[in-house]
Amino acid sequence: MKQAKLRPARGKGGIAHAAVPSARPRGFTPPRVAIVGTGPTAIYALKHLLESGAPMDIHLFEREREIGTGMPYREGANLPQMLSNIGSREVPPVVETLEGFLRSCDAATRREFGIEDYEIGPETFYPRLVLGRYFMAQIAAMIARARGGGHGVEVHARHVVTDIVPAPDGVVVQFETPHAADAATFDHVIIATGHHWSARTDGSGVLLHAPWPAERLRRFAGAHVGIIGSSLTAIDTAIALASFHGRFEEAEGVRWLPNSTDSPFRMAMLSRRGLLPDADWFYPLPLPELPRFNPPAVEGLGQPGLLSPAQNLLARDLHQLDPAYAALTRPEKIEGYADRHFADRLTKGSWTAAKAGLEEAVADRDARRTAAWRMALLAAHLVYETILPQFTEQERELFDRELRPVFSDVYASVPHRSIRRMLALHDAGVLELHRLGETYTILPDGLGARISGRSGEHRFDHLIDARGQSAATLDDLGFPTLSQRGRFDPETLRVACDLCPASTIACVAIPVVLRHNPFVQGLENVEALGRRAADNVLASLGAPKAA
């Protein structure tokens, strides 16, 4: 029986050369493809590679013991109390839908997830760990199917890729295991390393701790903790800290009960506007296309100076669809738009605005109703995503300052349960929310730190930087030879290198793509990244794109 084996490069140690049966023609050598990372982006890339039907030997490299979850959904990095902010219907299916997967689980597993049968539905928000289990099951099912269909698929867990080296005969992937260092050569490589978090030191010398893995936050027990940021990452951080000091009681309403009334534990979120994200609001799928601000219209605008005419089209739609919102925010005037958009909530105050927004979201969801301006902006950010690469440097700066916060406010809403928990922590007297403004200072204060901003000066024992995933460059991925020899093209997602013209290196690492596309982090965008990475490889093989 013929076997397809991994061709190692010169190096020390060894790699498991597991093989799978193949019915390939005698003398046929299938292309070798390495996928670095096994989180959702890698899973969708694998899915679309396999859907093409082109025979290949695929090797999955994962630094952790378990494959499939990625950092956002991995046990240890997350706690059971942490919720994802994507409804079930918005998770692109792999082998099966998320809802179908949960319905196929037995009652004991659903109890382990903390999910009642009646809660399973297309609009339900589940704990992050549930999505982790889903993706683990999906990648296992895909691998089994692929092997049964004659593909070679090998998993290399606890393999830390240390470098990616373009070479004349392919791409060398260097890696370390707990036992040795080694390398192997591939025809094509997909870099899907996902999110990356690490502590960093502020320019003032203050250590800003990373919010992940969540279990490490236990070391701040009994402290006064400042959380920089107020979006979902900051909410997850607050949930983790609160879980170490008490519990949420959610039978009738939501209350937080401390383990001890004598604990000095306190925390505060600090962000530019001092506002919580909006509670998730109802909207239909697919989104309706806007009458003027749509892909065909923006394609005909021409260059340079694309931002202003594009925003004028959107403003005309907003004036037509929601005159009251447009009159208050004047979207045709880009300068100051973000301040006008948030003005009503800032006037109400942080906690009053959060309560009012939650009540409105609940009522609108019950009525299956959507504010026209929300729907328009949600659709608009997808159109803007297509033309961002064409902006001048000045236009991109203006977009990031005035429009990006508005779009983020619309699409980065969070589960109602998350807002209720934040309100419960505030009612319990352990959580505050402070507005820093656009400029603020961080300074050492003994063993702690001080932050001074628009709402005054605040002192903390520790600071956690929970402002979300930071953008990165190819240099930041930790593959030194690739960063020296390769050039990342954000348009194609390819890393070009003169040394290996016949090989494809596709980079869909979220921090790197985020530098060029601020809307890239949702699972729908992750699925699109995986598809594009696979299409790059398939184009090099001369194989048809995935359906």
ZAMARGU-4260 file (C-alpha; in steps of 0.2 Angstrom, whole numbers, plus 5000, padded with zeros to 4 digits):
<rodrens>
0) 5000/5000/5000 | 5007/5017/4995 | 5010/5030/5009 | 5012/5049/5008 | 5026/5055/5020
5) 5032/5072/5026 | 5048/5076/5018 | 5059/5083/5032 | 5072/5097/5030 | 5089/5095/5037
10) 5089/5098/5056 | 5090/5091/5073 | 5078/5079/5082 | 5063/5072/5073 | 5045/5074/5068
15) 5032/5061/5068 | 5030/5055/5050 | 5013/5047/5052 | 5006/5042/5035 | 4989/5039/5028
20) 4984/5026/5014 | 4982/5034/4997 | 4975/5028/4981 | 4985/5040/4971 | 4993/5036/4954
25) 5010/5028/4955 | 5023/5042/4955 | 5011/5056/4960 | 5018/5067/4973 | 5004/5078/4981
30) 5008/5096/4986 | 5013/5098/5004 | 5004/5112/5013 | 5008/5118/5030 | 4995/5128/5041
35) 5003/5136/5056 | 4989/5137/5069 | 4973/5128/5071 | 4961/5141/5077 | 4945/5146/5067
40) 4955/5155/5053 | 4965/5139/5050 | 4950/5128/5051 | 4941/5138/5038 | 4956/5138/5027
45) 4957/5119/5029 | 4939/5117/5025 | 4941/5127/5008 | 4957/5118/5004 | 4948/5101/5006
50) 4932/5107/4997 | 4942/5110/4981 | 4945/5091/4979 | 4963/5093/4974 | 4974/5080/4982
55) 4987/5087/4995 | 4996/5082/5010 | 4992/5095/5024 | 5001/5097/5040 | 4994/5107/5055
60) 5006/5115/5067 | 4999/5120/5084 | 5009/5126/5099 | 4996/5120/5112 | 4991/5103/5117
65) 4974/5104/5110 | 4969/5109/5092 | 4954/5119/5085 | 4950/5132/5098 | 4962/5146/5096
70) 4965/5158/5110 | 4948/5166/5110 | 4939/5150/5114 | 4952/5140/5123 | 4950/5132/5141
75) 4963/5140/5152 | 4963/5156/5142 | 4945/5159/5146 | 4933/5155/5160 | 4916/5147/5159
80) 4907/5164/5163 | 4914/5173/5148 | 4902/5175/5133 | 4905/5177/5115 | 4897/5192/5106
85) 4892/5182/5091 | 4875/5174/5089 | 4874/5156/5084 | 4867/5161/5066 | 4882/5172/5063
90) 4895/5158/5065 | 4899/5151/5048 | 4896/5132/5048 | 4911/5121/5046 | 4905/5103/5045
95) 4888/5107/5054 | 4881/5123/5061 | 4884/5128/5079 | 4865/5125/5083 | 4866/5108/5075
100) 4881/5103/5085 | 4873/5108/5101 | 4857/5099/5097 | 4867/5083/5093 | 4876/5084/5110
105) 4869/5073/5124 | 4860/5081/5139 | 4875/5079/5151 | 4886/5088/5139 | 4874/5102/5137
110) 4873/5103/5156 | 4892/5104/5157 | 4890/5119/5145 | 4877/5127/5156 | 4864/5127/5142
115) 4846/5122/5143 | 4837/5114/5128 | 4826/5129/5126 | 4841/5141/5125 | 4848/5133/5109
120) 4843/5144/5095 | 4850/5154/5080 | 4851/5170/5090 | 4858/5163/5106 | 4875/5169/5113
125) 4885/5155/5121 | 4900/5155/5132 | 4917/5156/5123 | 4921/5138/5129 | 4906/5132/5120
130) 4913/5139/5103 | 4929/5131/5108 | 4921/5114/5109 | 4912/5117/5093 | 4928/5121/5083
135) 4937/5106/5091 | 4923/5094/5085 | 4923/5102/5068 | 4942/5101/5064 | 4941/5083/5070
140) 4927/5079/5059 | 4936/5087/5044 | 4952/5078/5047 | 4943/5061/5048 | 4933/5065/5031
145) 4949/5071/5023 | 4959/5055/5027 | 4944/5044/5022 | 4945/5053/5005 | 4963/5050/5002
150) 4970/5067/5008 | 4985/5067/5019 | 4981/5077/5035 | 4993/5077/5050 | 4992/5086/5066
155) 5008/5092/5075 | 5002/5097/5092 | 5014/5105/5104 | 5025/5111/5089 | 5031/5129/5091
160) 5035/5136/5074 | 5051/5147/5076 | 5054/5152/5059 | 5048/5151/5041 | 5062/5151/5028
165) 5059/5154/5010 | 5070/5143/4999 | 5073/5138/4981 | 5064/5121/4983 | 5050/5127/4994
170) 5047/5134/5011 | 5056/5127/5026 | 5046/5127/5042 | 5057/5127/5058 | 5049/5121/5074
175) 5052/5115/5092 | 5044/5102/5102 | 5045/5098/5120 | 5059/5086/5115 | 5069/5092/5100
180) 5070/5105/5086 | 5067/5101/5068 | 5062/5107/5051 | 5052/5102/5036 | 5050/5108/5018
185) 5033/5112/5011 | 5027/5118/4994 | 5014/5131/5002 | 5012/5138/5019 | 4997/5147/5027
190) 5001/5157/5042 | 4985/5158/5053 | 4993/5161/5071 | 4978/5170/5077 | 4977/5182/5092
195) 4992/5187/5102 | 4992/5195/5119 | 5007/5199/5130 | 5011/5211/5144 | 5020/5227/5139
200) 5028/5242/5148 | 5021/5259/5145 | 5032/5273/5141 | 5031/5279/5159 | 5038/5262/5165
205) 5021/5256/5171 | 5018/5238/5168 | 5002/5235/5158 | 4996/5217/5161 | 4988/5207/5147
210) 4970/5201/5150 | 4974/5183/5144 | 4975/5170/5149 | 4961/5174/5161 | 4966/5162/5175
215) 4982/5173/5177 | 4971/5187/5183 | 4969/5178/5199 | 4985/5185/5206 | 4976/5202/5207
220) 4964/5195/5221 | 4960/5208/5234 | 4968/5222/5224 | 4961/5239/5216 | 4963/5235/5198
225) 4962/5247/5183 | 4956/5240/5166 | 4960/5251/5151 | 4946/5249/5139 | 4927/5246/5140
230) 4923/5234/5126 | 4921/5215/5126 | 4939/5212/5131 | 4937/5223/5146 | 4921/5216/5150
235) 4929/5198/5150 | 4942/5205/5161 | 4930/5212/5173 | 4920/5195/5173 | 4936/5185/5177
240) 4941/5197/5191 | 4923/5196/5198 | 4923/5177/5197 | 4938/5176/5208 | 4930/5187/5222
245) 4911/5181/5221 | 4898/5174/5210 | 4883/5180/5199 | 4866/5176/5204 | 4855/5176/5189
250) 4838/5167/5193 | 4828/5183/5195 | 4838/5198/5188 | 4856/5198/5190 | 4866/5201/5206
255) 4884/5199/5211 | 4887/5192/5228 | 4905/5194/5235 | 4914/5179/5244 | 4918/5191/5258
260) 4911/5208/5263 | 4928/5213/5270 | 4938/5211/5253 | 4946/5227/5247 | 4944/5221/5229
265) 4938/5235/5217 | 4940/5239/5199 | 4937/5252/5186 | 4936/5252/5167 | 4944/5267/5159
270) 4941/5272/5141 | 4941/5287/5130 | 4922/5290/5131 | 4919/5280/5147 | 4904/5270/5139
275) 4900/5252/5139 | 4896/5244/5122 | 4878/5244/5116 | 4868/5229/5121 | 4866/5217/5106
280) 4851/5223/5095 | 4840/5214/5083 | 4844/5214/5064 | 4838/5203/5050 | 4850/5193/5039
285) 4854/5196/5025 | 4857/5214/5028 | 4847/5225/5015 | 4858/5235/5003 | 4858/5254/5005
290) 4850/5264/4991 | 4866/5274/4987 | 4880/5268/4998 | 4883/5251/4990 | 4897/5242/4981
295) 4893/5247/4963 | 4891/5265/4968 | 4908/5267/4977 | 4917/5258/4963 | 4912/5272/4952
300) 4918/5286/4963 | 4936/5286/4957 | 4952/5292/4965 | 4960/5301/4973 | 4949/5309/4987
305) 4938/5294/4989 | 4933/5296/5008 | 4923/5312/5006 | 4911/5307/4991 | 4909/5290/4999
310) 4903/5298/5016 | 4892/5310/5006 | 4883/5295/4999 | 4881/5287/5016 | 4875/5303/5023
315) 4861/5305/5010 | 4855/5287/5014 | 4855/5291/5033 | 4845/5307/5030 | 4832/5297/5020
320) 4831/5282/5031 | 4832/5290/5048 | 4830/5309/5047 | 4831/5311/5066 | 4847/5303/5068
325) 4855/5312/5053 | 4849/5329/5060 | 4858/5325/5077 | 4874/5318/5070 | 4876/5327/5053
330) 4885/5312/5045 | 4890/5322/5030 | 4902/5332/5040 | 4916/5319/5044 | 4925/5330/5057
335) 4917/5328/5074 | 4905/5315/5068 | 4911/5302/5082 | 4907/5315/5096 | 4890/5319/5089
340) 4886/5301/5087 | 4890/5297/5106 | 4884/5314/5112 | 4867/5308/5119 | 4874/5294/5129
345) 4888/5305/5136 | 4875/5317/5141 | 4865/5304/5150 | 4881/5297/5159 | 4889/5280/5158
350) 4878/5269/5169 | 4861/5278/5164 | 4865/5276/5146 | 4869/5257/5148 | 4853/5254/5157
355) 4843/5264/5144 | 4852/5255/5130 | 4848/5238/5137 | 4830/5242/5139 | 4829/5248/5121
360) 4838/5233/5115 | 4827/5221/5124 | 4811/5229/5118 | 4817/5230/5100 | 4822/5212/5100
365) 4805/5207/5107 | 4797/5217/5093 | 4809/5211/5080 | 4812/5230/5076 | 4828/5239/5071
370) 4833/5257/5072 | 4836/5262/5054 | 4852/5271/5057 | 4859/5256/5065 | 4855/5245/5050
375) 4862/5258/5038 | 4878/5259/5048 | 4880/5240/5050 | 4878/5238/5031 | 4889/5253/5027
380) 4904/5247/5037 | 4905/5232/5025 | 4905/5243/5010 | 4919/5254/5018 | 4929/5238/5021
385) 4931/5236/5002 | 4938/5253/4999 | 4949/5256/5014 | 4965/5251/5005 | 4962/5265/4992
390) 4962/5279/5005 | 4976/5291/5006 | 4986/5291/5022 | 4977/5307/5027 | 4960/5299/5023
395) 4964/5284/5033 | 4969/5294/5048 | 4952/5304/5047 | 4942/5288/5045 | 4951/5280/5060
400) 4947/5295/5071 | 4929/5299/5066 | 4921/5284/5057 | 4929/5269/5064 | 4923/5272/5082
405) 4905/5274/5075 | 4905/5258/5065 | 4913/5249/5080 | 4900/5255/5091 | 4887/5247/5079
410) 4894/5230/5075 | 4903/5227/5092 | 4888/5226/5103 | 4888/5213/5117 | 4876/5200/5124
415) 4862/5207/5136 | 4869/5196/5149 | 4886/5205/5149 | 4878/5222/5151 | 4867/5215/5165
420) 4883/5208/5174 | 4892/5225/5172 | 4877/5234/5180 | 4876/5221/5194 | 4895/5224/5198
425) 4892/5243/5198 | 4877/5241/5209 | 4887/5230/5221 | 4900/5244/5222 | 4915/5235/5215
430) 4915/5242/5197 | 4917/5260/5191 | 4918/5267/5173 | 4929/5282/5170 | 4931/5294/5154
435) 4949/5297/5150 | 4946/5308/5135 | 4958/5308/5120 | 4973/5312/5130 | 4978/5305/5146
440) 4994/5301/5156 | 4999/5285/5165 | 5012/5287/5179 | 5020/5276/5192 | 5014/5278/5210
445) 5024/5268/5222 | 5020/5250/5218 | 5005/5255/5208 | 5000/5267/5195 | 4990/5283/5192
450) 4980/5288/5177 | 4975/5306/5174 | 4962/5310/5161 | 4946/5320/5158 | 4937/5312/5173
455) 4951/5316/5185 | 4965/5306/5193 | 4963/5288/5198 | 4976/5277/5207 | 4977/5258/5205
460) 4987/5243/5212 | 4988/5236/5194 | 4983/5240/5177 | 4977/5228/5164 | 4977/5233/5145
465) 4961/5227/5138 | 4959/5238/5123 | 4958/5223/5111 | 4970/5215/5099 | 4984/5226/5094
470) 4989/5227/5076 | 5006/5220/5071 | 5018/5218/5057 | 5026/5203/5049 | 5041/5206/5060
475) 5031/5204/5075 | 5026/5186/5072 | 5042/5179/5077 | 5048/5172/5061 | 5064/5181/5058
480) 5070/5175/5041 | 5052/5177/5034 | 5052/5195/5040 | 5068/5199/5032 | 5065/5191/5015
485) 5046/5192/5013 | 5035/5207/5009 | 5017/5206/5015 | 5004/5212/5003 | 4987/5216/5012
490) 4978/5216/4995 | 4982/5198/4991 | 4987/5192/5009 | 5002/5184/5001 | 5020/5186/5007
495) 5030/5188/4992 | 5048/5182/4991 | 5060/5181/4976 | 5068/5165/4983 | 5053/5154/4981
500) 5043/5160/4966 | 5034/5143/4964 | 5028/5143/4982 | 5014/5152/4990 | 5015/5159/5008
505) 4998/5167/5013 | 4997/5176/5030 | 4980/5178/5038 | 4987/5181/5056 | 4974/5192/5063
510) 4986/5205/5071 | 4995/5207/5054 | 4979/5209/5044 | 4971/5220/5057 | 4984/5233/5053
515) 4976/5236/5036 | 4958/5231/5040 | 4951/5236/5056 | 4935/5226/5053 | 4943/5209/5052
520) 4940/5201/5069 | 4923/5194/5068 | 4920/5175/5063 | 4912/5180/5047 | 4928/5189/5042
525) 4939/5175/5049 | 4930/5163/5037 | 4933/5175/5023 | 4951/5176/5027 | 4952/5157/5028
530) 4944/5156/5011 | 4956/5168/5003 | 4971/5159/5010 | 4965/5143/5003 | 4961/5151/4986
535) 4979/5158/4985 | 4986/5140/4988 | 4973/5133/4975 | 4978/5146/4962 | 4996/5140/4964
540) 4991/5122/4961 | 4980/5127/4946 | 4965/5119/4956 | 4948/5127/4956 | 4943/5138/4970
545) 4932/5132/4984 | 4913/5133/4980
</rodrens>
